[in-house]
Amino acid sequence: MKKIECIIRSEMLKGLKEALRLAGVGGMTITEVKGFGSEATRPDAYLFLPKTKVEIYAADEQVQELAAAVIDTCRTGELGDGKIIVSPMDECIRIRTGQRGDEAIF
């Protein structure tokens, strides 16, 4: 199991939600965030730009397809397109049913 975190341009969210649904994602968590990257042109007083963070829990075999969907949907080729972070998950438990692992994700 993996946790996929995507920091994207906020205006890309609508298209990304549809692309992820078509790729088989059963759910996601979306948070409005602010941050800055490594661009050399940022001002001395850091400019925190609005971004959107999308969190997805996925089976190991889904990761490449989901990452490709994010890249295909969110890449503009300009600074600030964002990041994708893939982290291992030790356990996932659905509170309502007590299901564990992949069963709790889908």
C-alpha positions in Angstrom: 0.0 0.0 0.0 1.1 3.5 -0.8 0.2 7.1 0.1 0.4 9.4 -2.8 0.6 13.1 -2.0 0.4 15.6 -4.9 1.0 19.3 -4.6 -0.6 20.9 -7.7 -1.7 24.2 -9.1 -5.2 24.9 -7.7 -6.7 25.5 -11.1 -5.7 21.9 -12.2 -7.9 20.3 -9.5 -11.1 19.8 -11.5 -9.3 18.0 -14.4 -7.2 16.0 -12.0 -10.2 14.7 -10.0 -11.8 13.4 -13.3 -8.5 11.8 -14.4 -8.1 10.1 -11.1 -11.7 8.8 -11.1 -11.1 7.4 -14.6 -7.9 5.7 -13.3 -9.9 3.9 -10.6 -9.3 6.0 -7.5 -12.1 5.4 -5.0 -11.4 8.4 -2.8 -9.1 11.3 -2.1 -8.5 14.0 0.4 -8.0 17.6 -0.8 -6.5 20.4 1.2 -5.8 24.0 0.2 -2.1 24.8 1.2 0.5 27.5 0.7 4.2 27.1 0.0 7.2 28.0 -2.1 9.6 26.0 -4.1 13.2 26.3 -5.3 12.7 28.9 -8.0 15.6 31.4 -7.9 13.4 34.4 -8.6 11.4 34.3 -5.3 11.6 37.5 -3.2 13.7 37.8 -0.1 10.6 37.7 2.0 9.3 34.3 1.0 6.2 34.5 -1.2 3.9 31.7 -0.1 1.8 30.7 -3.2 -1.6 29.0 -3.0 -1.5 25.3 -4.0 -3.7 22.3 -3.6 -2.7 19.1 -1.9 -4.3 15.8 -3.0 -3.8 12.7 -0.9 -4.6 9.3 -2.3 -4.2 5.8 -0.7 -3.5 3.2 -3.3 -2.4 -0.4 -3.9 1.2 -0.8 -4.9 0.3 -1.8 -8.5 -1.7 1.5 -9.0 1.1 3.9 -8.2 2.6 4.3 -11.7 -0.8 4.7 -13.4 -1.9 7.3 -10.9 1.4 9.2 -11.0 1.1 9.3 -14.8 -2.5 10.6 -14.6 -1.3 13.4 -12.3 1.6 14.3 -14.6 -0.5 14.2 -17.8 -3.2 16.4 -16.2 -1.1 18.9 -14.2 2.1 19.4 -16.2 2.4 22.9 -17.9 6.2 22.9 -18.2 6.4 26.1 -16.1 7.7 26.7 -12.6 5.2 25.7 -9.9 3.7 22.6 -11.5 4.2 20.8 -8.2 5.4 17.5 -6.8 4.3 13.9 -6.3 5.4 12.1 -3.2 4.9 8.4 -2.8 5.3 6.9 0.7 4.9 3.4 2.0 1.9 2.7 4.3 2.2 0.1 7.0 -1.5 -0.2 7.6 -4.9 1.2 6.6 -8.0 0.5 8.7 -11.5 1.5 7.8 -13.0 2.7 11.0 -16.7 1.8 10.1 -16.1 -1.8 9.2 -12.7 -2.7 10.7 -11.4 -3.7 7.3 -7.6 -3.7 6.9 -5.1 -3.3 4.1 -6.3 -3.0 0.5 -9.8 -3.8 1.5 -9.9 -0.6 3.6 -8.8 1.4 0.5 -11.3 0.2 -2.0 
